[in-house]
């Protein structure tokens, strides 16, 4: 039987990974470089951002902290937001986790990735495939490296 001392740390780990996965799935079809993803990931999943989302949603009203009436620390608030996402995933799958993330106000791609790179349908007929020239160039570069 799990001990209460563990708290929601295990759920927070799951939630952290689900946030990363959701961000990667939203970023992947944009064909932006990895630097954009790293920036996006830092902006969305940093302790400051997750604490801010927790405070905006007034999660402290529903939290019982060990210290009594003291407000939760940044670490506790961040872990709580991650645990909520993890619990949503375990209970309802990826769709439920995505809905919870949106309801928490974590709108990952709005404003972080430029609109021009996000709306690929205007440039390419299939948003999940780069132009053939890009693929050919990448293969040539790969062969040269070997």
KOLLUM-483007 format. One record per atom (N, C-alpha, C): chain; x, y, z; residue in one letter; residue number from 1. Coordinates in steps of 0.001 Angstrom, whole numbers, plus 500000, padded with zeros to 6 digits. Example, Ala and Ser with C-alpha at 12.3 -4.5 7.8 and 13.67 -1.06 7.14 Angstrom:
2
 c     px     py     pz r   k
 A 513190 494310 507800 A   1
 A 512300 495500 507800 A   1
 A 513200 496700 507800 A   1
 A 512850 497750 507080 S   2
 A 513670 498940 507140 S   2
 A 512900 500030 507870 S   2
***
This chain:
146
 c     px     py     pz r   k
 A 500838 498817 500000 X   1
 A 500000 500000 500000 X   1
 A 500880 501243 500000 X   1
 A 500616 502215 499095 X   2
 A 501453 503411 499054 X   2
 A 501331 504239 500325 X   2
 A 502408 504850 500672 X   3
 A 502418 505707 501854 X   3
 A 502065 507129 501459 X   3
 A 501397 507849 502335 X   4
 A 500994 509228 502073 X   4
 A 502205 510145 501957 X   4
 A 503305 509771 502633 X   5
 A 504513 510596 502626 X   5
 A 504971 510879 501196 X   5
 A 504755 509910 500314 X   6
 A 505147 510068 498915 X   6
 A 504430 511248 498265 X   6
 A 503230 511560 498749 X   7
 A 502461 512663 498175 X   7
 A 502101 512370 496732 X   7
 A 502214 513361 495906 X   8
 A 501863 513217 494493 X   8
 A 503092 513239 493592 X   8
 A 504241 512914 494142 X   9
 A 505475 512983 493357 X   9
 A 505450 512074 492139 X   9
 A 504895 510888 492285 X  10
 A 504845 509957 491158 X  10
 A 503920 510487 490070 X  10
 A 502780 511045 490475 X  11
 A 501874 511659 489495 X  11
 A 502544 512857 488822 X  11
 A 503321 513607 489583 X  12
 A 504009 514776 489019 X  12
 A 505020 514347 487954 X  12
 A 505688 513236 488167 X  13
 A 506637 512742 487167 X  13
 A 505901 512366 485892 X  13
 A 504780 511667 486039 X  14
 A 503976 511309 484863 X  14
 A 503491 512573 484165 X  14
 A 502986 513526 484934 X  15
 A 502486 514783 484357 X  15
 A 503566 515564 483634 X  15
 A 504765 515575 484179 X  16
 A 505886 516262 483540 X  16
 A 506183 515642 482177 X  16
 A 506197 514318 482121 X  17
 A 506462 513623 480859 X  17
 A 505328 513848 479855 X  17
 A 504094 513875 480328 X  18
 A 502947 514090 479443 X  18
 A 502985 515510 478884 X  18
 A 503344 516485 479715 X  19
 A 503489 517858 479208 X  19
 A 504536 517911 478102 X  19
 A 505670 517258 478321 X  20
 A 506719 517222 477294 X  20
 A 506213 516556 476015 X  20
 A 505491 515458 476171 X  21
 A 504967 514748 475002 X  21
 A 503942 515596 474251 X  21
 A 503043 516243 474965 X  22
 A 502054 517107 474311 X  22
 A 502739 518242 473545 X  22
 A 503761 518828 474158 X  23
 A 504498 519896 473479 X  23
 A 505186 519368 472227 X  23
 A 505804 518197 472338 X  24
 A 506496 517624 471181 X  24
 A 505514 517308 470056 X  24
 A 504341 516794 470408 X  25
 A 503343 516472 469384 X  25
 A 502777 517726 468712 X  25
 A 502712 518823 469440 X  26
 A 502251 520089 468847 X  26
 A 503355 520741 468016 X  26
 A 504604 520569 468454 X  27
 A 505740 521193 467772 X  27
 A 506120 520437 466506 X  27
 A 506066 519120 466519 X  28
 A 506583 518292 465430 X  28
 A 506082 518698 464039 X  28
 A 504775 518878 463829 X  29
 A 504320 519202 462462 X  29
 A 504714 520601 461989 X  29
 A 505274 521425 462859 X  30
 A 505638 522788 462449 X  30
 A 506958 522821 461682 X  30
 A 507741 521775 461763 X  31
 A 509067 521699 461133 X  31
 A 509994 522813 461595 X  31
 A 509755 523324 462791 X  32
 A 510679 524280 463393 X  32
 A 511877 523509 463926 X  32
 A 512984 524208 464125 X  33
 A 514183 523517 464585 X  33
 A 514094 523137 466065 X  33
 A 515037 522330 466510 X  34
 A 515029 521851 467895 X  34
 A 515214 522977 468893 X  34
 A 515870 524037 468490 X  35
 A 516044 525179 469379 X  35
 A 514709 525807 469750 X  35
 A 513806 525863 468784 X  36
 A 512466 526392 469047 X  36
 A 511760 525491 470053 X  36
 A 511908 524174 469879 X  37
 A 511278 523246 470820 X  37
 A 511867 523404 472217 X  37
 A 513172 523544 472309 X  38
 A 513806 523700 473623 X  38
 A 513314 524955 474321 X  38
 A 513207 526041 473570 X  39
 A 512701 527290 474137 X  39
 A 511255 527130 474571 X  39
 A 510454 526523 473702 X  40
 A 509047 526284 474002 X  40
 A 508909 525444 475267 X  40
 A 509675 524386 475332 X  41
 A 509616 523486 476488 X  41
 A 510008 524202 477766 X  41
 A 511051 525008 477693 X  42
 A 511471 525755 478883 X  42
 A 510401 526761 479288 X  42
 A 509852 527479 478308 X  43
 A 508839 528495 478607 X  43
 A 507595 527897 479247 X  43
 A 507200 526722 478804 X  44
 A 505942 526129 479266 X  44
 A 506126 525318 480541 X  44
 A 507200 524559 480638 X  45
 A 507326 523630 481761 X  45
 A 508273 524111 482861 X  45
 A 508727 525339 482785 X  46
 A 509595 525841 483854 X  46
 A 508790 525965 485147 X  46
 A 509481 525938 486264 X  47
 A 508809 526075 487551 X  47
 A 508036 527383 487638 X  47
 A 508606 528461 487102 X  48
 A 507922 529752 487137 X  48
 A 506597 529705 486382 X  48
 A 506607 529105 485183 X  49
 A 505388 529040 484366 X  49
 A 504321 528174 485018 X  49
 A 504720 527013 485499 X  50
 A 503745 526111 486104 X  50
 A 503213 526673 487422 X  50
 A 504073 527348 488177 X  51
 A 503597 527989 489409 X  51
 A 502589 529081 489069 X  51
 A 502889 529867 488043 X  52
 A 501973 530929 487624 X  52
 A 500615 530349 487218 X  52
 A 500626 529235 486469 X  53
 A 499357 528602 486064 X  53
 A 498583 528112 487288 X  53
 A 499296 527578 488258 X  54
 A 498641 527124 489487 X  54
 A 498011 528273 490250 X  54
 A 498719 529396 490323 X  55
 A 498187 530555 491045 X  55
 A 497028 531201 490294 X  55
 A 497138 531296 488979 X  56
 A 496046 531868 488180 X  56
 A 494767 531060 488384 X  56
 A 494908 529748 488464 X  57
 A 493754 528864 488657 X  57
 A 493390 528678 490127 X  57
 A 494087 529389 491009 X  58
 A 493821 529380 492451 X  58
 A 493832 527971 493046 X  58
 A 494805 527184 492624 X  59
 A 494883 525816 493127 X  59
 A 495174 525749 494620 X  59
 A 495814 526789 495172 X  60
 A 496138 526766 496602 X  60
 A 494884 526673 497465 X  60
 A 493737 527080 496931 X  61
 A 492479 526975 497674 X  61
 A 492107 525521 497929 X  61
 A 492589 524620 497079 X  62
 A 492238 523207 497177 X  62
 A 493364 522348 497721 X  62
 A 494439 523003 498156 X  63
 A 495604 522270 498629 X  63
 A 495686 522315 500146 X  63
 A 496136 521226 500728 X  64
 A 496422 521175 502152 X  64
 A 497918 520973 502289 X  64
 A 498595 521994 502769 X  65
 A 500046 521912 502922 X  65
 A 500388 521425 504320 X  65
 A 501519 520774 504449 X  66
 A 501947 520197 505718 X  66
 A 502134 521283 506775 X  66
 A 502596 522459 506373 X  67
 A 502879 523532 507324 X  67
 A 501660 524235 507880 X  67
 A 500479 523836 507525 X  68
 A 499275 524490 508039 X  68
 A 498727 525509 507067 X  68
 A 498688 526755 507497 X  69
 A 498092 527817 506674 X  69
 A 499087 528519 505765 X  69
 A 500316 528070 505746 X  70
 A 501322 528702 504897 X  70
 A 500986 528469 503424 X  70
 A 501265 529446 502570 X  71
 A 501019 529228 501144 X  71
 A 502009 528206 500586 X  71
 A 501612 527482 499558 X  72
 A 502518 526467 498996 X  72
 A 503744 527115 498351 X  72
 A 504853 526420 498438 X  73
 A 506075 526912 497809 X  73
 A 505977 526722 496294 X  73
 A 506929 527320 495585 X  74
 A 506951 527175 494127 X  74
 A 507071 525709 493731 X  74
 A 507925 524984 494422 X  75
 A 508142 523571 494115 X  75
 A 506853 522768 494308 X  75
 A 506126 523041 495383 X  76
 A 504888 522324 495668 X  76
 A 503820 522669 494634 X  76
 A 503712 523948 494268 X  77
 A 502707 524356 493279 X  77
 A 503010 523747 491912 X  77
 A 504285 523752 491523 X  78
 A 504686 523157 490250 X  78
 A 504363 521667 490232 X  78
 A 504712 520971 491302 X  79
 A 504431 519536 491386 X  79
 A 502925 519268 491363 X  79
 A 502146 520156 491933 X  80
 A 500691 519985 491946 X  80
 A 500122 520093 490537 X  80
 A 500567 521091 489779 X  81
 A 500096 521241 488398 X  81
 A 500481 520016 487578 X  81
 A 501720 519571 487724 X  82
 A 502172 518376 486995 X  82
 A 501371 517142 487421 X  82
 A 501077 517027 488713 X  83
 A 500317 515882 489207 X  83
 A 498892 515879 488660 X  83
 A 498303 517044 488513 X  84
 A 496951 517126 487947 X  84
 A 496963 516627 486504 X  84
 A 497971 517041 485743 X  85
 A 498088 516581 484352 X  85
 A 498316 515068 484316 X  85
 A 499178 514575 485197 X  86
 A 499439 513136 485262 X  86
 A 498202 512341 485639 X  86
 A 497434 512848 486590 X  87
 A 496207 512158 487001 X  87
 A 495190 512141 485870 X  87
 A 495078 513241 485145 X  88
 A 494152 513293 484008 X  88
 A 494548 512269 482953 X  88
 A 495845 512152 482696 X  89
 A 496320 511177 481710 X  89
 A 496015 509743 482151 X  89
 A 496331 509428 483395 X  90
 A 496109 508065 483878 X  90
 A 494622 507712 483932 X  90
 A 493797 508707 484178 X  91
 A 492361 508454 484282 X  91
 A 491656 508433 482930 X  91
 A 492042 509349 482028 X  92
 A 491288 509477 480780 X  92
 A 492104 509448 479512 X  92
 A 493399 509217 479616 X  93
 A 494229 509143 478422 X  93
 A 494725 510502 477958 X  93
 A 495308 510495 476764 X  94
 A 495944 511700 476235 X  94
 A 494931 512821 475975 X  94
 A 493738 512481 475495 X  95
 A 492734 513516 475239 X  95
 A 492353 514246 476516 X  95
 A 492160 513505 477599 X  96
 A 491820 514121 478877 X  96
 A 492960 515010 479369 X  96
 A 494191 514538 479225 X  97
 A 495343 515336 479649 X  97
 A 495422 516629 478849 X  97
 A 495172 516545 477545 X  98
 A 495227 517744 476710 X  98
 A 494139 518740 477094 X  98
 A 492957 518253 477408 X  99
 A 491868 519139 477832 X  99
 A 492220 519822 479148 X  99
 A 492788 519072 480089 X 100
 A 493190 519657 481370 X 100
 A 494271 520714 481163 X 100
 A 495242 520413 480310 X 101
 A 496318 521370 480031 X 101
 A 495732 522659 479457 X 101
 A 494804 522526 478517 X 102
 A 494168 523720 477934 X 102
 A 493358 524476 478978 X 102
 A 492622 523752 479827 X 103
 A 491818 524411 480855 X 103
 A 492668 525090 481920 X 103
 A 493871 524583 482140 X 104
 A 494786 525245 483068 X 104
 A 495355 526531 482462 X 104
 A 495193 526692 481164 X 105
 A 495690 527895 480501 X 105
 A 497061 527738 479904 X 105
 A 497513 526510 479750 X 106
 A 498822 526274 479157 X 106
 A 498623 526148 477651 X 106
 A 498667 527290 476970 X 107
 A 498510 527324 475517 X 107
 A 499898 527398 474915 X 107
 A 500448 526243 474659 X 108
 A 501858 526128 474317 X 108
 A 502255 526869 473060 X 108
 A 501537 526726 471999 X 109
 A 502030 527216 470719 X 109
 A 501612 528641 470398 X 109
 A 500618 529155 471061 X 110
 A 500211 530521 470769 X 110
 A 501271 531491 471287 X 110
 A 501908 532183 470378 X 111
 A 502868 533198 470763 X 111
 A 504299 532709 470877 X 111
 A 504539 531413 471019 X 112
 A 505910 530938 471164 X 112
 A 506505 530558 469827 X 112
 A 505745 529850 469003 X 113
 A 506199 529522 467658 X 113
 A 505534 530512 466718 X 113
 A 506298 531153 465849 X 114
 A 505700 532136 464941 X 114
 A 504544 531542 464143 X 114
 A 503509 532340 463935 X 115
 A 502315 531878 463227 X 115
 A 502656 531355 461832 X 115
 A 503605 531975 461147 X 116
 A 503935 531556 459784 X 116
 A 504434 530115 459752 X 116
 A 505226 529713 460734 X 117
 A 505730 528348 460731 X 117
 A 504699 527364 461261 X 117
 A 503706 527846 462000 X 118
 A 502689 526945 462539 X 118
 A 501627 526610 461501 X 118
 A 501301 527553 460613 X 119
 A 500265 527318 459605 X 119
 A 500915 526795 458336 X 119
 A 501236 525517 458335 X 120
 A 501969 524944 457217 X 120
 A 501086 524617 456028 X 120
 A 499817 524466 456208 X 121
 A 498933 524085 455106 X 121
 A 498948 525117 453987 X 121
 A 499305 526349 454293 X 122
 A 499361 527359 453238 X 122
 A 500596 527177 452362 X 122
 A 501625 526499 452868 X 123
 A 502859 526315 452104 X 123
 A 502973 524932 451493 X 123
 A 502558 523905 452221 X 124
 A 502714 522535 451758 X 124
 A 501358 521838 451796 X 124
 A 501074 520977 450834 X 125
 A 499778 520297 450844 X 125
 A 499615 519337 452014 X 125
 A 500685 518699 452447 X 126
 A 500605 517787 453579 X 126
 A 501449 518355 454708 X 126
 A 500809 518747 455803 X 127
 A 501503 519430 456902 X 127
 A 502531 518556 457599 X 127
 A 502481 517245 457401 X 128
 A 503417 516367 458096 X 128
 A 504623 515988 457249 X 128
 A 504720 516514 456029 X 129
 A 505850 516186 455164 X 129
 A 506519 517471 454689 X 129
 A 507843 517533 454771 X 130
 A 508541 518704 454246 X 130
 A 508597 518621 452728 X 130
 A 508975 519718 452072 X 131
 A 509134 519657 450628 X 131
 A 510185 518615 450252 X 131
 A 510040 518019 449088 X 132
 A 510959 516960 448647 X 132
 A 512397 517441 448617 X 132
 A 512624 518693 448251 X 133
 A 513982 519237 448190 X 133
 A 514640 519201 449572 X 133
 A 513870 519477 450616 X 134
 A 514417 519453 451973 X 134
 A 514828 518050 452361 X 134
 A 514009 517065 452037 X 135
 A 514330 515679 452357 X 135
 A 515574 515249 451604 X 135
 A 515657 515571 450310 X 136
 A 516814 515190 449509 X 136
 A 518085 515833 450056 X 136
 A 518011 517106 450404 X 137
 A 519169 517803 450949 X 137
 A 519603 517162 452259 X 137
 A 518638 516820 453118 X 138
 A 518970 516200 454395 X 138
 A 519652 514856 454188 X 138
 A 519201 514086 453227 X 139
 A 519820 512776 452967 X 139
 A 521248 512944 452467 X 139
 A 521466 513925 451588 X 140
 A 522822 514161 451099 X 140
 A 523732 514566 452246 X 140
 A 523259 515440 453112 X 141
 A 524069 515867 454246 X 141
 A 524362 514692 455164 X 141
 A 523380 513805 455359 X 142
 A 523584 512636 456205 X 142
 A 524648 511715 455605 X 142
 A 524581 511487 454298 X 143
 A 525553 510610 453648 X 143
 A 526965 511183 453745 X 143
 A 527086 512508 453622 X 144
 A 528401 513135 453704 X 144
 A 529014 512950 455099 X 144
 A 528187 512931 456137 X 145
 A 528683 512803 457496 X 145
 A 529214 511414 457785 X 145
 A 528684 510400 457111 X 146
 A 529113 509028 457391 X 146
 A 530406 508737 456770 X 146
***
